[in-house]
Structures are given as structure tokens and as C-alpha cells.
Amino acid sequence: MKNRKQFIYFKIFILVFVTSINFSCTTQKKIADKKQPNLLIILVDQWRAQATGYEGKEPVMTPHLDKYAKESLVIEQMVSNYPVCSPARAMLMTGQWPVKNKVYSNVNSSSAPFGIELDKNAVTWSDILKQNGYSNGYIGKWHLDSPYEPFIPTSNNIGPVAWNEWTSPDKRHGFDYWYSYGTYDVHNRPMYWDTDAKRDDFHYVDQWGPIHEADKAIAFMKNESGKVRKADAPFSLVVSMNPPHSEYETVPENYYNMYKDIPLEDLIKDENIPAAGTKGGDQYRHDIKYYYANITGVDEQIGRILQGLKDQKLDENTIVLIMADHGNCLGKHSEVSKNNIYEESLRIPFIVNWTGHIQPRTDNKFLGSIPDIYPTLLDLMGIKNQIPKDIDGKSYADYYRNGKGKTPTEQFIMGAIISDNVDINTGFRGVRTEDYKLAYVKKKGKNELVLFDLKADPFEMNNIYSIDHPMVKKLTPVLKNYLRETGDGFKVE
């Protein structure tokens, strides 16, 4: 009898032990499944979407991006809603339209008196991640803080307008690791402030900026000795590269040599490139090989960063976003750069990867906007409930995952607001759909009403605006509604 009882107790013990082991394993698996993902954003300046190998529209070499695009979600209709540096970056950080976040022109000494800079009290996505235990890092161009006197003695602060400024720790929005500058365009001798550097303690580096920044990004991921970031915490890292922003000729020679012997005629086939002998046409012919060379160089550094992520076995639990702040016309349409209504300024590369969570595919229908990135990322990362109520962007996390769910029907575009007299009723405003673009332009003393059929006229050579055109009648009320909802004082006449 005694032996029988002992046997029964033993069986019960074994059952409880096995059950507890199974429960423990299940619990640990659930904890592992809920592990917070890392976030890597590679933000490149002035890179138009057309100048990517995977799109096949221009003869530019981007082998690393082309390979990664096949493994990722590529949104081909993503636009920079205000295609110039500071407003685009402020929309990315705040999820708000420029009139709300007050960054409605580039940040420099001319716009500083009007309060045009990122408010230190703004709640950015990096602030939210910091509150959730993330170790945040920022490398490269920031361009969201106003210069103040005495100006930092760097080359782009010497002329009538100062551009570059140190970002004090109280304005870094949750970024613990800081290796950055405001804006600075000597790419082959860039300058930076370290995390602990004071305003006068910047240093120069005799290396092409993207190469140096890729080195720093890889070091951040390696985290040797655990001194770069918190080893036991999830991380976010922004790597903000300036090229292919001008000055274009500072690109390393090995990248330029990849284009040097290509006949110029093979690079100037698009209809919207002005003729030789014109200002825009000559600029395009002079700069295009350098522009492509910068892109190819940046592509190689992106490849190095992605390999570094893989080498540290961080790739499967890291959301990777590769994008630009805006594009660049480079002389097309006689536009010297960006901040205009044309596709080369508006449309940007946009690649998102998260192994096992985001279905790889190329999407040429989804109408992406920069303010939506903030809530979408936080939603993907499992902290949707902490998205501030006052942002303008909407989450499309479900659509990112599998292409299902509600999608935007249009994009709001704006730009070229004159900031030195705070005149909101300047520049351009418009609505872009998959097939059409309607814009009202108040620039250089002229009013222009524009409608392009993007399918029939992809190079935007024929303005088909007519007050009686069905798309004008359809999209004008949509634009007015956007202006009303965002508090934008621009008048559509």
C-alpha cells in the first residue's frame, strides 16, 4: 500500500514538473516573440526615386539597394510632401504638417527670427522610444536647429545666411548617442559634434562623409565594451547621409570613374531635360555623372551598414527603413534643385524591411506621405497606444505587413513658403493621386495653375489645367479640405 502511494505521488510530481517545464518554455517563447524590435533608419539627402537601379528609369548603379529591394517592401509612390530638408525632416520626426510643427521652411539665420526650428517640447517618435527603454543613436545631418550668434565658424556660416548649428542635449529628443552636425556640405571633409562635445568642440574628419558615417553606424551596432549603447536594451539608430546633396564634385574618384566614360548622350534622354546652352540644360549635363557617382557611393555604404547589421545577428529583429528627405531636379524643368512641384523633387526612394513581419513586394499603388511614417513605425513596434493624439499622420502598419487594409486616396504637397515675412500664402500647394497632380503655385511673383496627367505625361511636359477639367473639379475641393484641416492659410483662387 505504502509503495503504491509513493508511486502515485511520484507520478503526480512528474506530471507537475513536466507541466511547469512546458509552461516555462511557452512563457519564454511568448516573451521572445514579444521582444521589442530595433529600428534602423537610413535617411539620405536629395535622392530622387527615379535615380535607383531597381526602378529602371535612369542608368544609375545601385546594386546593394537593388538586392535589398527584392527582400523588402518598396513603396514607389512615396513622396516628400514638402520637398526641402528641414520641413521634410520635421515631418518625419513629429508626424505633423509644417504649419503645425512650425518648420515650414529651411532652418537658417534668415528664418530663425520667426521661430522656424524643431520645438524642443515637440513629442517625437524618438522621445516615445526613449520612454519605452530604447537606446537611441543619431549619426549625420540633423538640420532642425536655428543658428545663433556668434555663428559657428564653418564654411556655410560665413556668408550672408548662416546654416550650421550645434544641437544642445536638451534638444536631441531622446537620442543618447549623438554624432552629428546641423547642415554642412563639404562632404570630403565633414565636421561633427560628439555626444559630450560642447558648442565649440566640433571636429573635422578627412574622409568622405558617408564612408565615415557607415563606420560609425557599424561601431554602434557592434557596441564593443558596451560603451556605445545600452547592451541589454533595444535600439533605434538614424544614419543621416548628406550626399547626393551638392556639392557633387567632392565624391571619391573611384565612384566617379564608374561613370566617367559613359557617353553623355546616354544620360540625358529624358524629355524634361532642357537643351544644351540653357542654364538648366548645362547644369544637368555638368552634374549628372557626379550625382550618379554620389548615389553609387552611398549605395555601397548602405550595403556595408546592412552587412554590419547581419554580422551582429541583429537583422531579423530590426525594422530597417531606407528613404530620402526629398528628391532633386538637377536642372530638369529648369529647376536647379528641389522645393518645386515636379516628380523628381517629390518622389523619394522608400524601402522597409522586417524579416518575417513585412511581406517583401514592390507596391506602385500606395500613396505614401512622410507624416504617416511616425505612427506606422510605432504601430509596427507594438506601441500604438502611445502615439500622440495631436499628430497628423495615420498608421498604415497593417498595409505595410501584407498589403491589406485601407489606403490613402491622395497626397498633399506643399513648399516654397517665404519664411522671412511669415507669409503662408506663398509657394505652392497641391494634391497628387496615382494618375494626376493638381497644384496652385505662387512663386516669383507669378500665379500658376497646374494639372498634369502622370500616366499619359510622366515627364510633366504638358499642363492640361482647365477650370472645367473633371480632375480640377474633383481635386480642388479635396485640396481646400486639406488646407482647412491643417490650418494652412494658403488661398486657392
KEBATOR-183427 format. One record per residue (C-alpha): x, y, z. Coordinates in steps of 0.2 Angstrom, whole numbers, plus 2048, in hexadecimal, padded with zeros to 3 digits. Example, Ala and Ser with C-alpha at 12.3 -4.5 7.8 and 13.67 -1.06 7.14 Angstrom:
residues 2
     X     Y     Z
   83E   7EA   827
   844   7FB   824
//
This chain:
residues 493
     X     Y     Z
   800   800   800
   80E   80C   805
   817   808   7F5
   808   80B   7EB
   805   81D   7F3
   817   821   7F0
   815   81C   7DE
   806   827   7DC
   80F   836   7E4
   81D   833   7D8
   812   833   7C9
   80A   843   7CF
   81B   84B   7D2
   820   846   7C1
   810   84D   7B9
   812   85E   7C2
   825   85F   7BE
   821   85C   7AB
   813   868   7AB
   81D   876   7B4
   82B   873   7A7
   81F   874   799
   817   884   7A0
   828   88C   7A3
   82D   888   791
   81D   88F   78A
   81F   89E   795
   831   8A1   78F
   82B   89F   77D
   81E   8AC   77F
   82A   8B8   787
   836   8B4   779
   828   8B7   76C
   824   8C8   774
   836   8CE   775
   837   8E0   770
   83E   8E2   75E
   84C   8EE   75B
   84A   8FC   74E
   857   901   741
   853   910   736
   85F   915   728
   85A   926   722
   862   92D   713
   862   93F   70D
   85C   944   6FC
   85A   933   6F4
   84C   932   6E7
   843   921   6E5
   846   921   6D2
   859   920   6D5
   858   90E   6DC
   85D   8FE   6D3
   84E   8F4   6D8
   842   901   6D0
   84B   8FF   6C0
   847   911   6BB
   859   918   6BB
   86A   910   6B7
   870   911   6C9
   879   903   6D2
   872   8FE   6E3
   875   8EC   6E4
   874   8EB   6F7
   863   8F4   6F8
   85D   8E9   6E9
   860   8D9   6F2
   859   8DF   702
   849   8E5   6F9
   845   8D3   6F4
   845   8CE   706
   83B   8DD   70C
   82B   8E8   70A
   82E   8F5   6FD
   822   903   6FC
   824   90C   6EB
   817   919   6EE
   81F   921   6FE
   821   933   6FD
   829   941   707
   81A   94B   70B
   825   95B   70D
   834   957   702
   842   961   70C
   84D   95B   71A
   847   963   72A
   834   961   727
   836   94F   721
   840   94A   730
   834   953   73C
   826   94A   735
   82F   939   737
   833   93D   749
   822   944   74F
   815   93C   743
   80E   94E   741
   80C   959   732
   818   968   731
   80B   975   736
   808   96C   746
   81A   967   74B
   81F   979   745
   82D   973   73A
   826   979   72A
   837   97E   722
   849   97A   723
   851   97D   734
   85E   98B   733
   862   99D   739
   855   9A5   72E
   847   99A   734
   84D   99A   746
   844   9AA   74B
   834   9A2   747
   836   993   752
   839   987   744
   841   978   74C
   83C   968   755
   834   96C   766
   83E   964   774
   82D   960   77C
   826   957   76C
   823   944   770
   82D   93B   763
   82D   928   75F
   83E   927   767
   837   92F   777
   82A   921   777
   837   914   775
   842   91B   782
   833   91A   78E
   832   908   78A
   844   903   78E
   84C   905   77D
   85E   90A   77B
   85E   917   76D
   86C   91D   762
   86D   92B   754
   87B   92C   748
   87D   939   73A
   872   948   734
   865   94F   740
   860   960   739
   852   964   745
   85A   971   751
   85C   984   74D
   86D   98C   74D
   871   999   759
   87F   9A6   75B
   88D   9A5   75D
   88B   999   74E
   895   989   74E
   8A5   98D   743
   8A1   980   735
   8A1   983   723
   88E   984   721
   88D   991   72F
   898   99E   727
   88C   9A5   71A
   87D   9B0   71C
   873   9A1   723
   879   995   730
   873   983   72F
   87D   978   73B
   87A   976   74E
   87E   96B   75D
   86F   962   765
   86F   963   778
   86B   953   782
   85A   95A   787
   855   95B   774
   85B   94A   76F
   84A   942   772
   84F   932   77A
   85F   92E   770
   86C   928   77D
   87A   926   770
   87D   935   766
   889   937   758
   882   944   74D
   882   956   746
   875   962   740
   878   964   72E
   889   964   725
   88D   960   713
   8A0   95D   712
   89D   94A   710
   8B0   945   70F
   8B4   94E   71F
   8A4   94D   72A
   8A3   954   73B
   89A   94D   74A
   895   950   75D
   897   940   768
   88B   93C   776
   894   945   783
   89B   953   778
   897   965   77D
   893   972   76F
   8A5   977   76B
   8AB   965   76C
   8A7   95F   75A
   8B4   955   750
   8B7   952   73E
   8BA   941   736
   8C5   93F   726
   8BA   932   71F
   8AA   932   713
   89B   934   71F
   891   925   71A
   8A0   919   71C
   8A4   921   72E
   892   920   733
   890   90E   72D
   89F   90A   738
   897   912   747
   887   909   744
   890   8F8   743
   899   8FD   754
   888   901   75C
   881   8F0   757
   891   8E7   75D
   890   8F1   76D
   8A1   8EB   773
   8A4   8EB   786
   891   8F0   787
   896   903   787
   88D   909   777
   87C   904   77C
   873   8FA   78A
   877   8E8   786
   867   8E1   78E
   85B   8ED   786
   853   8EE   775
   85A   8FC   76A
   855   908   75D
   862   910   751
   860   91E   744
   86F   91F   737
   86C   92F   72E
   877   931   71F
   879   941   716
   87F   93C   704
   878   93C   6F7
   874   94D   6FD
   880   95A   6F4
   88E   95D   6F4
   88F   94F   6E8
   8A1   94F   6E2
   8A8   94A   6F3
   8A3   938   6F0
   8B2   92C   6F1
   8BA   929   6E0
   8B7   916   6E0
   8A4   919   6DF
   8A5   927   6D2
   8B0   91B   6C7
   8A2   90F   6C6
   899   91D   6BB
   8A7   926   6B4
   8A7   91D   6A3
   895   91B   6A1
   88F   926   692
   886   936   698
   878   932   68B
   874   922   694
   870   92C   6A4
   865   93A   69D
   857   932   694
   849   937   69F
   83D   944   697
   83D   950   6A5
   850   954   6A4
   852   965   69C
   85D   967   68D
   86F   96A   68D
   873   97D   68E
   865   980   69B
   869   982   6AE
   860   973   6B3
   866   968   6A4
   878   96D   6A7
   877   96A   6BA
   86F   958   6B7
   87D   954   6AB
   88A   959   6B7
   884   951   6C6
   87B   941   6C1
   88B   936   6C2
   890   93D   6D3
   87E   93B   6D9
   87D   929   6D4
   88F   926   6DB
   889   92C   6EC
   87A   921   6EB
   885   912   6E7
   891   916   6F6
   882   918   702
   87B   907   6FC
   88B   8FF   700
   88B   906   712
   879   900   714
   87F   8EF   70F
   88C   8F0   71C
   880   8F5   72A
   874   8E7   725
   882   8DB   726
   887   8E1   737
   876   8DF   73D
   876   8CD   737
   888   8C9   73E
   882   8CE   74F
   872   8C3   74D
   867   8D2   74F
   85F   8D1   73D
   850   8C6   742
   84A   8D0   750
   84D   8E2   748
   841   8EC   73E
   84B   8F4   731
   845   904   727
   84F   90B   719
   848   91C   712
   84D   92D   70D
   847   93E   713
   843   944   702
   848   942   6F0
   851   94E   6E4
   84E   955   6D2
   860   959   6CF
   85B   964   6C1
   84C   95B   6BA
   83D   966   6B7
   84A   974   6B9
   84A   971   6CB
   85B   972   6D3
   856   966   6E2
   847   962   6EC
   838   96C   6F5
   82D   96B   6E5
   81E   961   6DF
   827   955   6D4
   829   942   6D6
   83C   942   6D7
   83A   94D   6E6
   82B   944   6EE
   82E   932   6EC
   83B   92A   6F7
   842   918   6F9
   839   90F   707
   83D   8FD   70D
   837   8F5   71D
   83E   8E4   723
   839   8D9   732
   83C   8C7   730
   82D   8BC   733
   822   8CB   736
   821   8D5   726
   81D   8CC   716
   82B   8D0   709
   823   8D8   6F9
   823   8E7   6EE
   814   8F2   6F0
   810   8FF   6E3
   7FF   904   6E9
   801   909   6FB
   801   91C   6FD
   80E   91F   70B
   811   92F   715
   81E   933   721
   813   938   730
   80C   926   72F
   81D   91E   733
   81D   922   745
   80D   91A   74A
   810   90B   73E
   821   907   746
   81A   908   758
   80C   8FE   753
   817   8F1   74C
   822   8F1   75B
   813   8ED   767
   811   8FE   76F
   802   905   765
   7F9   90A   775
   807   917   778
   805   920   768
   801   933   76C
   7F0   938   768
   7F5   949   760
   7FF   941   752
   7F9   942   740
   7FF   932   739
   7F6   922   739
   7FC   910   73C
   7FC   904   72D
   805   8F6   737
   7F9   8E9   731
   7FC   8EE   71F
   80E   8EE   721
   80D   8DC   728
   804   8D4   71A
   7FC   8E0   70E
   7EB   8DF   715
   7E0   8ED   71D
   7DB   8FE   719
   7E7   909   70F
   7E8   91C   70C
   7DF   923   6FC
   7EA   932   6FA
   7FA   93B   700
   7FB   94D   706
   80A   957   6FF
   811   968   704
   821   972   704
   82A   982   700
   822   98C   70E
   82B   99D   710
   830   99C   722
   839   9AD   725
   828   9B6   726
   81E   9A7   72C
   812   9A8   71D
   809   997   71C
   800   99C   70C
   810   999   702
   818   98A   6F9
   80E   97C   6F3
   800   970   6F9
   7F9   961   6F0
   7F1   950   6F0
   7FA   941   6E8
   7F1   931   6E4
   7F7   921   6DB
   7F2   929   6CA
   7F1   93C   6CC
   7F9   94B   6D5
   7F0   95B   6D8
   7FA   96A   6DE
   7F8   97C   6E2
   809   985   6E1
   80D   997   6E7
   81F   999   6E4
   82A   9A7   6DE
   81C   9B3   6DC
   812   9A7   6D1
   802   99D   6D4
   801   98D   6CA
   7F4   980   6CA
   7FA   96E   6C5
   7F3   95D   6C1
   7FD   94F   6BB
   7F8   93E   6B5
   805   933   6BD
   801   924   6B3
   800   92C   6A1
   80D   939   6A5
   81A   931   6B2
   827   93F   6AE
   81A   94D   6B1
   81C   956   6A1
   80A   95B   69E
   800   965   6AA
   7EE   960   6A7
   7E6   96C   6B4
   7D5   972   6B0
   7C8   978   6BC
   7BB   96C   6B4
   7C7   95D   6B4
   7BE   94F   6BE
   7CE   94C   6C9
   7CF   95E   6CD
   7BD   95D   6D3
   7C0   94E   6DD
   7D1   952   6E5
   7CF   965   6E9
   7C2   961   6F7
   7CE   954   6FD
   7DC   960   6FE
   7D1   96D   707
   7CC   960   714
   7DF   95C   717
   7E3   96F   719
   7D4   971   725
   7D8   961   72F
   7EB   966   731
   7E8   979   735
   7F1   97E   725
   7ED   990   720
   7F1   98D   70E
   7E4   994   703
   7DE   989   6F4
   7D7   996   6E7
//
